Amino acid sequence: MIRKEGIAPIARHAAEQGLARLMMKLPATRATIRAAAASQSLLYELCGAYGEACSVLDRMRKDRSADPAIIAEYEIICAEIEADVQRILLGDR
């Protein structure tokens, strides 16, 4: 687990969850993602945003009354965060 001092436990949980999801989504870059998240606060924050967005998306997909347009929007958000992470890992901030 990556230790980030000064981060609220809820935000840290979202970041760790997002990091785990990104490592599953982008298996070829697992070691790189973990190392970069430990040293780059921007990437760690993106992991948190990804974790939160994925959690909301999972809940909405289970909710039959959820608006399909909002689900699609969260799918786009998740894909954009994945692309941002890949750009950061490639050094193309």
DSSP file (Angstrom, degrees, kcal/mol; ACC not computed):
  #  RESIDUE AA STRUCTURE BP1 BP2  ACC     N-H-->O    O-->H-N    N-H-->O    O-->H-N    TCO  KAPPA ALPHA  PHI   PSI    X-CA   Y-CA   Z-CA
    1    1 A M              0   0    0      0, 0.0     2,-0.4     0, 0.0    15,-0.0   0.000 360.0 360.0 360.0 140.3    0.0    0.0    0.0
    2    2 A I        -     0   0    0     10,-0.1     2,-0.6     2,-0.0    14,-0.1  -0.701 360.0-141.8 -85.5 132.5    1.2    3.5   -0.8
    3    3 A R        +     0   0    0     -2,-0.4     2,-0.5    35,-0.1    -1,-0.0  -0.856  20.7 178.2 -99.0 121.9    1.4    5.9    2.1
    4    4 A K    >   -     0   0    0     -2,-0.6     3,-1.0     3,-0.1     2,-0.1  -0.949  20.2-145.1-122.7 108.9    0.4    9.4    1.5
    5    5 A E  T 3  S+     0   0    0     -2,-0.5     3,-0.1     1,-0.2    -2,-0.0  -0.418  79.9  26.0 -72.3 146.3    0.6   11.6    4.6
    6    6 A G  T 3  S+     0   0    0      1,-0.3     2,-0.5    -2,-0.1    -1,-0.2   0.528  89.5 121.6  82.5   6.0   -2.0   14.3    5.0
    7    7 A I    <   -     0   0    0     -3,-1.0    -1,-0.3     1,-0.0    -3,-0.1  -0.880  69.1-111.1-104.8 132.8   -4.6   12.7    2.8
    8    8 A A     >  -     0   0    0     -2,-0.5     4,-2.7     1,-0.1     5,-0.2  -0.255  27.4-116.9 -58.6 146.1   -8.0   11.9    4.4
    9    9 A P  H  > S+     0   0    0      0, 0.0     4,-2.4     0, 0.0     5,-0.1   0.848 114.4  52.4 -55.8 -37.1   -8.6    8.2    4.8
   10   10 A I  H  > S+     0   0    0      2,-0.2     4,-2.3     1,-0.2     5,-0.2   0.931 111.5  45.6 -66.5 -44.1  -11.6    8.2    2.4
   11   11 A A  H  > S+     0   0    0      2,-0.2     4,-2.4     1,-0.2    -1,-0.2   0.890 112.5  51.6 -65.0 -38.9   -9.5    9.9   -0.3
   12   12 A R  H  X S+     0   0    0     -4,-2.7     4,-2.6     2,-0.2    -2,-0.2   0.906 109.0  50.7 -64.3 -41.0   -6.7    7.5    0.3
   13   13 A H  H  X S+     0   0    0     -4,-2.4     4,-2.7    -5,-0.2    -2,-0.2   0.927 110.8  48.6 -62.0 -44.9   -9.1    4.5    0.0
   14   14 A A  H  X S+     0   0    0     -4,-2.3     4,-2.8     1,-0.2    -2,-0.2   0.898 112.1  49.6 -62.0 -40.5  -10.4    5.9   -3.3
   15   15 A A  H  X S+     0   0    0     -4,-2.4     4,-2.7     2,-0.2    -2,-0.2   0.917 112.3  46.3 -65.7 -43.4   -6.8    6.4   -4.6
   16   16 A E  H  X S+     0   0    0     -4,-2.6     4,-2.3     2,-0.2    -2,-0.2   0.903 114.4  48.3 -65.6 -40.2   -5.8    2.8   -3.6
   17   17 A Q  H  X S+     0   0    0     -4,-2.7     4,-2.4    -5,-0.2    -2,-0.2   0.926 113.3  47.5 -64.6 -44.4   -9.0    1.4   -5.1
   18   18 A G  H  X S+     0   0    0     -4,-2.8     4,-2.8     2,-0.2    -2,-0.2   0.899 110.3  52.2 -63.5 -41.1   -8.4    3.4   -8.3
   19   19 A L  H  X S+     0   0    0     -4,-2.7     4,-2.3     2,-0.2    -1,-0.2   0.925 110.3  48.4 -60.4 -45.0   -4.7    2.4   -8.4
   20   20 A A  H  X S+     0   0    0     -4,-2.3     4,-1.6     1,-0.2    -2,-0.2   0.910 112.7  48.1 -62.5 -42.2   -5.8   -1.3   -8.2
   21   21 A R  H  X S+     0   0    0     -4,-2.4     4,-2.5     1,-0.2    -2,-0.2   0.906 111.3  50.1 -66.0 -41.1   -8.4   -0.9  -10.9
   22   22 A L  H  X S+     0   0    0     -4,-2.8     4,-2.8     1,-0.2    -1,-0.2   0.894 107.9  53.3 -63.9 -38.9   -5.9    0.9  -13.2
   23   23 A M  H  < S+     0   0    0     -4,-2.3    -1,-0.2     1,-0.2    -2,-0.2   0.850 112.5  44.7 -65.6 -32.6   -3.4   -1.9  -12.7
   24   24 A M  H  < S+     0   0    0     -4,-1.6    -2,-0.2    -5,-0.2    -1,-0.2   0.878 116.0  46.5 -74.4 -37.8   -6.0   -4.4  -13.7
   25   25 A K  H  < S+     0   0    0     -4,-2.5    -2,-0.2     1,-0.3    -3,-0.2   0.838 123.9  32.9 -72.4 -33.6   -7.1   -2.3  -16.7
   26   26 A L  S >< S+     0   0    0     -4,-2.8     3,-1.9    -5,-0.2    -1,-0.3  -0.593  71.3 165.8-122.4  67.1   -3.6   -1.6  -17.8
   27   27 A P  G >   +     0   0    0      0, 0.0     3,-1.3     0, 0.0     4,-0.3   0.776  69.6  63.3 -61.6 -29.2   -1.7   -4.8  -16.9
   28   28 A A  G 3  S+     0   0    0      1,-0.3     4,-0.1     2,-0.1     3,-0.1   0.704 109.4  41.6 -68.5 -16.6    1.4   -4.1  -19.0
   29   29 A T  G <> S+     0   0    0     -3,-1.9     4,-3.1    -6,-0.1    -1,-0.3   0.152  76.9 119.0-115.4  18.8    2.1   -1.0  -16.9
   30   30 A R  H <> S+     0   0    0     -3,-1.3     4,-2.3     1,-0.2     5,-0.2   0.919  79.8  41.7 -53.4 -53.2    1.4   -2.3  -13.4
   31   31 A A  H  > S+     0   0    0     -4,-0.3     4,-2.2     1,-0.2    -1,-0.2   0.894 116.6  49.7 -64.8 -38.9    4.8   -1.9  -11.9
   32   32 A T  H  > S+     0   0    0      2,-0.2     4,-2.7     1,-0.2     5,-0.2   0.909 110.2  50.0 -66.1 -42.9    5.2    1.5  -13.6
   33   33 A I  H  X S+     0   0    0     -4,-3.1     4,-2.7     2,-0.2     5,-0.2   0.934 111.6  48.3 -62.2 -46.4    1.8    2.8  -12.4
   34   34 A R  H  X S+     0   0    0     -4,-2.3     4,-1.5    -5,-0.3    -2,-0.2   0.933 114.8  44.7 -61.8 -46.6    2.5    1.7   -8.8
   35   35 A A  H  X S+     0   0    0     -4,-2.2     4,-1.0    -5,-0.2    -1,-0.2   0.920 115.1  47.6 -65.2 -43.2    6.0    3.3   -8.7
   36   36 A A  H  X S+     0   0    0     -4,-2.7     4,-2.5     1,-0.2     3,-0.5   0.891 109.2  53.3 -66.7 -39.4    4.7    6.5  -10.4
   37   37 A A  H  < S+     0   0    0     -4,-2.7    -1,-0.2     1,-0.2     7,-0.2   0.825 106.8  54.2 -64.6 -30.4    1.7    6.8   -8.0
   38   38 A A  H  < S+     0   0    0     -4,-1.5    -1,-0.2    -5,-0.2    -2,-0.2   0.777 121.1  28.9 -73.1 -25.8    4.1    6.5   -5.1
   39   39 A S  H  < S+     0   0    0     -4,-1.0     2,-0.6    -3,-0.5    -2,-0.2   0.605 112.1  64.0-112.0 -14.1    6.3    9.4   -6.3
   40   40 A Q     X  -     0   0    0     -4,-2.5     4,-2.1    -5,-0.1     5,-0.2  -0.930  56.5-164.1-119.4 113.2    3.9   11.7   -8.3
   41   41 A S  H  > S+     0   0    0     -2,-0.6     4,-2.6     1,-0.2     5,-0.2   0.851  90.3  58.6 -64.1 -33.6    1.0   13.3   -6.4
   42   42 A L  H  > S+     0   0    0      2,-0.2     4,-2.2     1,-0.2    -1,-0.2   0.933 108.5  44.8 -60.8 -45.5   -0.8   14.2   -9.7
   43   43 A L  H  > S+     0   0    0     -7,-0.2     4,-2.2     2,-0.2    -1,-0.2   0.896 111.9  52.5 -66.1 -39.2   -1.0   10.5  -10.6
   44   44 A Y  H  X S+     0   0    0     -4,-2.1     4,-1.7    -8,-0.2    -1,-0.2   0.906 109.8  49.3 -62.9 -40.4   -2.0    9.5   -7.1
   45   45 A E  H  X S+     0   0    0     -4,-2.6     4,-2.3     1,-0.2    -2,-0.2   0.886 108.8  52.7 -65.2 -39.2   -4.8   12.1   -7.3
   46   46 A L  H  X S+     0   0    0     -4,-2.2     4,-2.7     1,-0.2    -1,-0.2   0.880 105.2  55.3 -63.0 -37.2   -5.9   10.7  -10.7
   47   47 A C  H  X S+     0   0    0     -4,-2.2     4,-2.7     2,-0.2    -1,-0.2   0.910 107.9  49.5 -60.2 -41.6   -6.0    7.3   -9.1
   48   48 A G  H  X S+     0   0    0     -4,-1.7     4,-2.4     2,-0.2    -2,-0.2   0.924 111.5  47.5 -63.1 -45.4   -8.4    8.7   -6.5
   49   49 A A  H  X S+     0   0    0     -4,-2.3     4,-2.6     1,-0.2    -2,-0.2   0.893 113.2  49.5 -62.7 -39.6  -10.6   10.3   -9.2
   50   50 A Y  H  X S+     0   0    0     -4,-2.7     4,-2.7     2,-0.2     5,-0.2   0.912 109.9  50.6 -66.3 -42.6  -10.6    7.0  -11.1
   51   51 A G  H  X S+     0   0    0     -4,-2.7     4,-1.9   -37,-0.2    -2,-0.2   0.919 113.4  45.1 -61.3 -44.0  -11.5    5.0   -8.0
   52   52 A E  H  X S+     0   0    0     -4,-2.4     4,-2.3     2,-0.2    -2,-0.2   0.927 113.9  48.6 -65.6 -45.4  -14.4    7.3   -7.2
   53   53 A A  H  X S+     0   0    0     -4,-2.6     4,-2.5     1,-0.2    -2,-0.2   0.903 112.0  49.2 -63.2 -41.7  -15.7    7.4  -10.8
   54   54 A C  H  X S+     0   0    0     -4,-2.7     4,-2.7     2,-0.2    -1,-0.2   0.889 109.7  51.8 -65.2 -38.9  -15.5    3.6  -11.2
   55   55 A S  H  X S+     0   0    0     -4,-1.9     4,-2.2    -5,-0.2    -2,-0.2   0.928 112.0  45.7 -63.6 -44.7  -17.4    3.2   -7.9
   56   56 A V  H  X S+     0   0    0     -4,-2.3     4,-2.7     1,-0.2     5,-0.2   0.928 113.0  50.9 -63.2 -44.2  -20.2    5.5   -9.0
   57   57 A L  H  X S+     0   0    0     -4,-2.5     4,-2.4     1,-0.2    -2,-0.2   0.912 109.0  50.8 -60.8 -43.5  -20.3    3.8  -12.4
   58   58 A D  H  X S+     0   0    0     -4,-2.7     4,-1.2     1,-0.2    -1,-0.2   0.929 112.1  47.1 -59.7 -45.7  -20.6    0.4  -10.8
   59   59 A R  H  X S+     0   0    0     -4,-2.2     4,-1.1     1,-0.2     3,-0.3   0.915 112.6  49.0 -63.5 -42.5  -23.4    1.5   -8.6
   60   60 A M  H  < S+     0   0    0     -4,-2.7     6,-0.3     1,-0.2     3,-0.3   0.874 106.0  56.3 -67.7 -35.8  -25.3    3.1  -11.5
   61   61 A R  H  < S+     0   0    0     -4,-2.4    -1,-0.2     1,-0.2    -2,-0.2   0.822 109.1  47.9 -64.2 -29.8  -24.9    0.1  -13.7
   62   62 A K  H  < S+     0   0    0     -4,-1.2     2,-0.8    -3,-0.3    -1,-0.2   0.710  95.4  84.6 -81.1 -21.6  -26.6   -2.0  -11.0
   63   63 A D    ><  -     0   0    0     -4,-1.1     3,-1.9    -3,-0.3    -1,-0.1  -0.737  64.2-161.2 -88.2 109.1  -29.4    0.6  -10.6
   64   64 A R  T 3  S+     0   0    0     -2,-0.8    -1,-0.2     1,-0.3    -4,-0.0   0.718  90.7  55.9 -63.7 -20.3  -32.1   -0.1  -13.2
   65   65 A S  T 3  S+     0   0    0      2,-0.1    -1,-0.3    -3,-0.0     2,-0.1   0.428  80.5 120.7 -91.9   1.7  -33.5    3.4  -12.8
   66   66 A A  S <  S-     0   0    0     -3,-1.9     3,-0.0    -6,-0.3    -6,-0.0  -0.372  74.3-106.4 -67.9 143.6  -30.1    5.1  -13.5
   67   67 A D    >>  -     0   0    0      1,-0.2     4,-2.0    -2,-0.1     3,-0.6  -0.573  20.5-145.3 -71.3 121.0  -30.1    7.4  -16.5
   68   68 A P  H 3> S+     0   0    0      0, 0.0     4,-2.5     0, 0.0     5,-0.2   0.817  98.9  58.7 -58.3 -31.1  -28.2    5.8  -19.4
   69   69 A A  H 3> S+     0   0    0      2,-0.2     4,-1.9     1,-0.2     5,-0.1   0.886 106.6  46.7 -66.6 -37.4  -26.8    9.2  -20.4
   70   70 A I  H <> S+     0   0    0     -3,-0.6     4,-2.4     2,-0.2    -1,-0.2   0.888 110.6  52.7 -71.6 -38.2  -25.2    9.6  -17.0
   71   71 A I  H  X S+     0   0    0     -4,-2.0     4,-2.1     1,-0.2    -2,-0.2   0.939 109.8  48.8 -59.2 -46.2  -23.8    6.1  -17.2
   72   72 A A  H  X S+     0   0    0     -4,-2.5     4,-2.0     1,-0.2    -1,-0.2   0.882 108.9  53.8 -60.9 -38.6  -22.3    6.9  -20.6
   73   73 A E  H  X S+     0   0    0     -4,-1.9     4,-2.3     1,-0.2    -1,-0.2   0.912 109.1  47.5 -63.4 -42.8  -20.8   10.1  -19.2
   74   74 A Y  H  X S+     0   0    0     -4,-2.4     4,-2.5     2,-0.2    -1,-0.2   0.849 108.3  55.4 -68.7 -33.0  -19.1    8.2  -16.4
   75   75 A E  H  X S+     0   0    0     -4,-2.1     4,-2.2     2,-0.2    -1,-0.2   0.901 109.8  47.2 -63.2 -39.7  -17.8    5.6  -18.9
   76   76 A I  H  X S+     0   0    0     -4,-2.0     4,-2.7     2,-0.2    -2,-0.2   0.914 110.1  52.5 -66.7 -43.0  -16.2    8.5  -20.8
   77   77 A I  H  X S+     0   0    0     -4,-2.3     4,-2.3     1,-0.2    -2,-0.2   0.931 110.6  47.7 -58.1 -46.6  -14.8   10.0  -17.6
   78   78 A C  H  X S+     0   0    0     -4,-2.5     4,-2.3     1,-0.2    -1,-0.2   0.920 112.3  48.9 -62.1 -44.0  -13.2    6.7  -16.7
   79   79 A A  H  X S+     0   0    0     -4,-2.2     4,-2.1     1,-0.2    -1,-0.2   0.883 110.6  51.3 -63.6 -38.6  -11.7    6.3  -20.2
   80   80 A E  H  X S+     0   0    0     -4,-2.7     4,-2.4     2,-0.2    -1,-0.2   0.890 109.3  49.5 -66.6 -39.2  -10.4    9.8  -20.2
   81   81 A I  H  X S+     0   0    0     -4,-2.3     4,-2.6     2,-0.2    -2,-0.2   0.916 109.3  52.4 -65.4 -41.6   -8.7    9.2  -16.8
   82   82 A E  H  X S+     0   0    0     -4,-2.3     4,-2.2     1,-0.2    -2,-0.2   0.919 111.0  47.4 -57.9 -43.8   -7.1    6.0  -18.2
   83   83 A A  H  X S+     0   0    0     -4,-2.1     4,-2.3     2,-0.2    -2,-0.2   0.895 110.5  52.0 -65.8 -40.0   -5.8    8.0  -21.2
   84   84 A D  H  X S+     0   0    0     -4,-2.4     4,-2.5     2,-0.2    -2,-0.2   0.914 109.3  50.3 -60.9 -43.3   -4.4   10.7  -18.9
   85   85 A V  H  X S+     0   0    0     -4,-2.6     4,-2.5     1,-0.2    -2,-0.2   0.919 110.0  49.7 -62.0 -43.9   -2.6    8.1  -16.8
   86   86 A Q  H  X S+     0   0    0     -4,-2.2     4,-1.7     1,-0.2    -1,-0.2   0.902 110.2  50.7 -63.3 -40.1   -1.1    6.5  -19.9
   87   87 A R  H  <>S+     0   0    0     -4,-2.3     5,-3.1     2,-0.2     4,-0.5   0.917 110.7  49.3 -62.9 -42.7    0.1   10.0  -21.1
   88   88 A I  H ><5S+     0   0    0     -4,-2.5     3,-1.1     1,-0.2     5,-0.2   0.919 109.9  51.0 -62.6 -42.8    1.7   10.6  -17.7
   89   89 A L  H 3<5S+     0   0    0     -4,-2.5    -1,-0.2     1,-0.3    -2,-0.2   0.819 110.8  49.0 -65.3 -29.6    3.4    7.3  -17.7
   90   90 A L  T 3<5S-     0   0    0     -4,-1.7    -1,-0.3    -5,-0.2    -2,-0.2   0.511 119.1-112.7 -85.5  -4.8    4.8    8.1  -21.2
   91   91 A G  T < 5S+     0   0    0     -3,-1.1     2,-0.2    -4,-0.5    -3,-0.2   0.652  82.2 123.0  83.8  16.0    6.0   11.5  -20.0
   92   92 A D      <       0   0    0     -5,-3.1    -4,-0.2    -6,-0.2    -3,-0.1  -0.331 360.0 360.0-103.7  48.5    3.5   13.4  -22.2
   93   93 A R              0   0    0     -2,-0.2    -1,-0.2    -5,-0.2    -5,-0.1   0.554 360.0 360.0 -46.7 360.0    1.7   15.4  -19.4
